[in-house]
């Protein structure tokens, strides 16, 4: 062997192997030890108290702060205790006996320190130890709290621009909160029995159909999968639970006679039903244009008697494509109701979107009357 180690872990280069360079020794033997030591240090936390004399008030009192150090970062949290410097023992990190309330104040400091130490142990167990997380838990944030964790996930979706999924996830969270009657819920309490009882609750209290229940469990599973990756839970609660399988929707197409009956309905102009009928028939006459595309149609989309627009992305249609449809007389007649020939290129053809709102999210930009029309049309 070119190297030998003593009990302290120090190395020696044997004389017969003087050709071994220091660089090779460092790479081969020392670098792995340094890395291992760094990993161990990253999994440690230092907790102490400091008296911040630089924050002394006019009466001469200084605040005591909890100091947490981990992964190369230091964070502070006020303990809501103020004393004079003469009453603080910096070596023992406690209030001196000279203070009339030293016993109670030291008990409070001990309580805070124990809470911080327990937080450090819990975070270390799930491999999420850092100074910020310790401070959060001392202040009352519980990484195992389902609702807090779910809302954090919901906010992440919003930050990613996944607004629709964020709203759907909030619906699921609300239903779970109703199921638990507002009581606290730890993530690791979600097991097979919980999921079975939650399914029964959705069937009985909300009268949800099978496909709706399936969607609720899909969104809940996204949260528990994230908790598994974060090592907040160690077992997938869906391993022993099979959500109801989605059923194929039974869509019954309208007959041509029924379409004509809708077209010939005698409706009062500018009423909710009148506008809704117009939107429905315009979609019918133009190859079933989606409502999301219909509400964004502008004057520039009508070119030489044809409807030209870029179809929005969907789950099955990942690449947007242009649609070019010849406008039939009934469709042109509907457009006449909305003075389409007088519309500018950037003006909307139909009075559905509120241009004073954020149009990046169509759900937020709908006018009040348009929302009512959609609810009537979809039965929601």
For each residue, the residues with C-beta under 8 A, 3 or more apart:
1: 4 14
2: 13 14 17 20
3: 11 12 13 14 17 20 25 29
4: 1 11 12 14
5: 9 10 11 12
6: 9 10 12
7:
8:
9: 5 6 33
10: 5 6
11: 3 4 5 25 29
12: 3 4 5 6
13: 2 3 17 18 20 25
14: 1 2 3 4 17
15: 18
16:
17: 2 3 13 14 20
18: 13 15
19:
20: 2 3 13 17 24 25
21: 24 25
22: 25 26
23: 26 27
24: 20 21 27 28
25: 3 11 13 20 21 22 28 29 30
26: 22 23 29 30 31
27: 23 24 30 31
28: 24 25 31
29: 3 11 25 26 32 33
30: 25 26 27 33 34
31: 26 27 28 34 35
32: 29 35 36
33: 9 29 30 36 37
34: 30 31 37 38
35: 31 32 38 39
36: 32 33 39 40
37: 33 34 40 41
38: 34 35 41 42
39: 35 36 42 43
40: 36 37 43 44
41: 37 38 44
42: 38 39 70 71 129
43: 39 40 124 129
44: 40 41 70
45: 68 69 70 120 124 129 131 134
46: 67 68 69 70
47: 66 67 68 69 113 116 117 120 134
48: 66 67 93
49: 64 65 66 67 79 93 94 109 113
50: 64 65 67 76 93
51: 62 63 64 65 83 85 88 90
52: 55 62 63 64 65
53: 56 62 85
54:
55: 52 62 63
56: 53 60 61 62 85
57: 60 61 62 82
58:
59:
60: 56 57 84 85
61: 56 57 82 83 84
62: 51 52 53 55 56 57 82 83 84 85 88
63: 51 52 55 78 79 80 81 82
64: 49 50 51 52 78 79 81 82 83 88 109
65: 49 50 51 52 76 77 78 79
66: 47 48 49 76 77 78 79 112 113 116 135 138
67: 46 47 48 49 50 74 75 76
68: 45 46 47 74 75 76 77 116 131 134 135
69: 45 46 47 73 74 131
70: 42 44 45 46 73 120 129 130 131 134
71: 42 129 130 131
72:
73: 69 70 130 131 132
74: 67 68 69 131
75: 67 68 131 132 134 135
76: 50 65 66 67 68
77: 65 66 68 135 138 139
78: 63 64 65 66
79: 49 63 64 65 66 108 109 112
80: 63
81: 63 64 95 105 108 109
82: 57 61 62 63 64
83: 51 61 62 64 87 88 95 99 105
84: 60 61 62 87 88
85: 51 53 56 60 62 88
86: 96 98
87: 83 84 95 96 98 99 102
88: 51 62 64 83 84 85 95 96
89: 92 93 94 95 96
90: 51 93
91:
92: 89
93: 48 49 50 89 90 109
94: 49 89 102 106 109
95: 81 83 87 88 89 99 101 102 105 106 109
96: 86 87 88 89 99 102
97: 102
98: 86 87 102
99: 83 87 95 96 102 105
100:
101: 95 104 105
102: 87 94 95 96 97 98 99 105 106
103: 106 107
104: 101 107 108
105: 81 83 95 99 101 102 108 109
106: 94 95 102 103 109 110
107: 103 104 110 111
108: 79 81 104 105 111 112
109: 49 64 79 81 93 94 95 105 106 112 113
110: 106 107 113 114
111: 107 108 114 115
112: 66 79 108 109 115 116 138
113: 47 49 66 109 110 116 117
114: 110 111 117 118
115: 111 112 118 119 137 138
116: 47 66 68 112 113 119 120 134 137 138
117: 47 113 114 120 121
118: 114 115 121 122
119: 115 116 122 123 133 134 137 138
120: 45 47 70 116 117 123 124 129 134
121: 117 118 124 125
122: 118 119 125 126 137 143
123: 119 120 126 128 129 130 133 134 137 143
124: 43 45 120 121 127 129
125: 121 122 231
126: 122 123 143 230 231 232
127: 124 231
128: 123 133 143 230 231
129: 42 43 45 70 71 120 123 124 133 134
130: 70 71 73 123 133 134
131: 45 68 69 70 71 73 74 75 134 135
132: 73 75 135 136
133: 119 123 128 129 130 136 137 143
134: 45 47 68 70 75 116 119 120 123 129 130 131 137 138
135: 66 68 75 77 131 132 138 139
136: 132 133 139 141
137: 115 116 119 122 123 133 134 140 141 142 143
138: 66 77 112 115 116 119 134 135
139: 77 135 136
140: 137
141: 136 137 145 148
142: 137 145 148 186
143: 122 123 126 128 133 137 148 149 232
144: 149 186 187 188 232
145: 141 142 148 149 184 185 186 187
146: 149 150 176 185 186 187 189 190 223
147: 150 151 173 176 177 184 185
148: 141 142 143 145 151 152
149: 143 144 145 146 152 153 187 223 227 232
150: 146 147 153 154 169 173 176 223
151: 147 148 154 155 173
152: 148 149 155 156
153: 149 150 156 157 169 222 223 226
154: 150 151 157 158 166 169 170 173
155: 151 152 158 159
156: 152 153 159 160
157: 153 154 160 162 163 165 166 169
158: 154 155 161 162 163 166
159: 155 156
160: 156 157
161: 158
162: 157 158 165 166
163: 157 158 166 167 361 363
164: 167 168 363
165: 157 162 168 169 219
166: 154 157 158 162 163 169 170
167: 163 164 170 171 363
168: 164 165 171 172 215 219
169: 150 153 154 157 165 166 172 173 219 222 223
170: 154 166 167 173 174
171: 167 168 174 175 216
172: 168 169 175 176 216 219 220
173: 147 150 151 154 169 170 176 177
174: 170 171 177 178
175: 171 172 178 179 201 202 206 216
176: 146 147 150 172 173 179 180 185 198 220
177: 147 173 174 180 182
178: 174 175 181 201 205
179: 175 176 197 198 201 205
180: 176 177 183 184 185
181: 178
182: 177
183: 180
184: 145 147 180
185: 145 146 147 176 180 189 190
186: 142 144 145 146 189
187: 144 145 146 149 190 224 227 232 233
188: 144 232 233
189: 146 185 186 194
190: 146 185 187 194 195 220 224 237
191: 194 195 237 240
192: 195 196 237 240 241
193: 196 197
194: 189 190 191 197 198 237
195: 190 191 192 198 199 217 237 238 241 243
196: 192 193 199 200 241
197: 179 193 194 200 201
198: 176 179 194 195 201 202
199: 195 196 202 203 213 217 243 244
200: 196 197 203 204
201: 175 178 179 197 198 204 205 206
202: 175 198 199 205 206 208 212 213 216
203: 199 200 206 207 208 213
204: 200 201 207
205: 178 179 201 202
206: 175 201 202 203
207: 203 204
208: 202 203 212 213 216
209: 212 213
210: 213 214 244 245 246 247
211: 214 215 246 247 249
212: 202 208 209 215 216
213: 199 202 203 208 209 210 216 217 243 244
214: 210 211 217 218 243 244 245 246
215: 168 211 212 218 219
216: 171 172 175 202 208 212 213 219 220
217: 195 199 213 214 220 221 238 243
218: 214 215 221 222 243
219: 165 168 169 172 215 216 222 223
220: 172 176 190 216 217 223 224
221: 217 218 224 225 238 243
222: 153 169 218 219 225 226
223: 146 149 150 153 169 219 220 226 227
224: 187 190 220 221 227 228 233 236 237 238
225: 221 222 228 229 236
226: 153 222 223 229 230
227: 149 187 223 224 230 232 233
228: 224 225 231 232 233 234 236
229: 225 226
230: 126 128 226 227
231: 125 126 127 128 228 234
232: 126 143 144 149 187 188 227 228
233: 187 188 224 227 228 236 237
234: 228 231
235: 239
236: 224 225 228 233 239
237: 190 191 192 194 195 224 233 240 241
238: 195 217 221 224 241 243
239: 235 236
240: 191 192 237
241: 192 195 196 237 238
242:
243: 195 199 213 214 217 218 221 238
244: 199 210 213 214
245: 210 214
246: 210 211 214
247: 210 211
248:
249: 211
250:
251:
252:
253:
254: 258 259 262
255: 258 259
256: 259 260
257: 260 261
258: 254 255 261 262
259: 254 255 256 262 263 281 284
260: 256 257 263 264
261: 257 258 264 265
262: 254 258 259 265 277 280 281
263: 259 260 277 281 330
264: 260 261
265: 261 262 277
266:
267: 271 273 274 277
268: 271 273 274
269: 274 337
270: 274 275
271: 267 268 274 275
272: 275 276 369 372 373 376
273: 267 268 276 277 376
274: 267 268 269 270 271 277 278
275: 270 271 272 278 279 351 369 373
276: 272 273 279 280 373 376 377
277: 262 263 265 267 273 274 280 281
278: 274 275 281 282 334 337 350
279: 275 276 282 283 291 294 350 352 373 377
280: 262 276 277 283 284 377
281: 259 262 263 277 278 284 285 330 331 334
282: 278 279 285 286 289 294 331 334 335
283: 279 280 286 288 289 290 291 294
284: 259 280 281 288
285: 281 282 327 328 330 331 334
286: 282 283 289 307 325 327 331
287: 323 325
288: 283 284
289: 282 283 286 293 294 307 309 323
290: 283 293 294 311 312 314
291: 279 283 294 295 374
292: 295 296 312 362
293: 289 290 296 297 309 311 312
294: 279 282 283 289 290 291 297 350 352
295: 291 292 348 350 352 353 362 366 370
296: 292 293 348 353 362
297: 293 294 301 307 309 348 349 350
298: 301 343 345 346 347 348 349
299: 302 340 343 344 345 346 347 349
300: 303 345 346
301: 297 298 307 308 309 349
302: 299 305 306 307 308 327 335 340 349
303: 300 306 308
304:
305: 302 326 327 332
306: 302 303 324 325 326 327
307: 286 289 297 301 302 323 324 325 326 327 331
308: 301 302 303 322 323 324 325
309: 289 293 297 301 322 323
310: 320 321 322 323
311: 290 293 317 320 321 322 323
312: 290 292 293 320
313: 317 318 319 320
314: 290 317 318
315: 318
316:
317: 311 313 314 320 321
318: 313 314 315
319: 313
320: 310 311 312 313 317
321: 310 311 317
322: 308 309 310 311
323: 287 289 307 308 309 310 311
324: 306 307 308
325: 286 287 306 307 308
326: 305 306 307
327: 285 286 302 305 306 307 331 332 335
328: 285 331 332
329: 332 333
330: 263 281 285 333 334
331: 281 282 285 286 307 327 328 334 335
332: 305 327 328 329 335 336
333: 329 330 336 337
334: 278 281 282 285 330 331 337 338
335: 282 302 327 331 332 338 340 349
336: 332 333 339 340
337: 269 278 333 334
338: 334 335 343 349 350 351
339: 336 342 343
340: 299 302 335 336 343 349
341:
342: 339
343: 298 299 338 339 340 347 348 349
344: 299 347
345: 298 299 300
346: 298 299 300
347: 298 299 343 344
348: 295 296 297 298 343 351 352 353 355
349: 297 298 299 301 302 335 338 340 343
350: 278 279 294 295 297 338
351: 275 338 348 367 370
352: 279 294 295 348 366 367 370
353: 295 296 348 357 359 362 365 366 367 370
354: 357 365 366 367 370
355: 348 359 365
356:
357: 353 354 364 365
358: 361 364 365
359: 353 355 362 365
360:
361: 163 358 364 365
362: 292 295 296 353 359 365 366
363: 163 164 167 366
364: 357 358 361
365: 353 354 355 357 358 359 361 362
366: 295 352 353 354 362 363 370 371 374
367: 351 352 353 354 370 371
368: 371 372
369: 272 275 372 373
370: 295 351 352 353 354 366 367 373 374
371: 366 367 368 374 375
372: 272 368 369 375 376
373: 272 275 276 279 369 370 376 377
374: 291 366 370 371 377 378 380
375: 371 372 378 379 380
376: 272 273 276 372 373 379
377: 276 279 280 373 374
378: 374 375
379: 375 376
380: 374 375
